[in-house]
Amino acid sequence: MTIDEARGRIGDGVLWLPRGGSADYAEEGTITSVSDRWAFVDYGRGVSQATDPADLELLARCGGCGCPGYCDDYVTYNLRPGETGGADGPLQAAD
């Protein structure tokens, strides 16, 4: 992730993966703010830590629309994007 991408993702969940390290040390967190150099991430401790945005990956949300709705196979049920803060996405073909 770049610093500009991080700036546009404040409040979103991310996964920290240490460069050259094991995925066993990965941590999930939430971007709380961004400076000119660092993304500040709260890893569930109530304190944000300066993190190199290059070490962050955006956590995928179910259908990609960003809503907090219940999803199954990338289809959101019982919630409209306007009701949840998500965005309209492409229609999904039924299997």
N, C-alpha and C positions, 0 to 999 in steps of 0.2 A: 504494500500500500504506500502511496506517496503522501507527503504532508498535505497536499491539496485534497486528496481523497479523504484523508482523516478529518480535515476541516469540515467537509460536507457530511461526515458521519457521526458527529457529536450526538451522544445518546444511544448509539448503536452498539451491539455486542460484537466483540472481536476475540480472536484467538491469538495469543502470543506464542510464537514458536521460536526458540533460540536458534540463531544461525549456527549451523554446524553442530547443533546439539540434538539430543534425543527428543522425540515427541513425548516421552515420559515426563518431561518437564514443562509441557505446554500448560498454559493457564488461560481461562476465559475471563473476560472483563468487559467493562463498558467505557467507551471514550467519553470523558467528562469535559475536556477542553483541549485546545491545540495552540502551541506557540509557533514561532518561526521555525523551530527545529524539532520540537518534541510533541508527541501525542500524549496527553495525560490520561491514564487508564486506571480505573478503580477495579481491582481484582477481587472485590468482595470484602475488603477490609475497611471500607469507609474512608480510605485515604487514596488519592490518586498518585500514581507513580509516573515519572517521565519515562517514556518508552519510545524507542526509535520506530517510526511508522513502518519502516521496511521489514520489521519483525512481526507485523500484525497482518492477520487475515480476517476479513469480514465473516462473521458467522452467518451462514445461510438461513434464511427464513423459509418457511414451508413452500409457498408458491411464488416467492420473489416479489410480491406486491408490497411487502413491508407491514401488512396489517397483523394485529395480534389474534386474529380469528382462528377457529378450529379448522385444520386442514387435513385432508386425507388424499393422498396421490395428487397433490398440488392443486386441489380444488377446495376453495373456502366455502364452508357451509354456514347458512343462517346469518351471515353478516355481509353487508355490502361495503365496498371499499370506502365510501363516503361516511359510513358509520364508524369505521375503525381507524381512519387516518391513512389507509393504504391507497394505492393507485390502481386504476383499472389496468388489467393485464390482458394478454391475448386470450382468446377463447380456447379452451382445451377440448380436443376431440375425445369423444367417448370411446372406450375400448370395446 
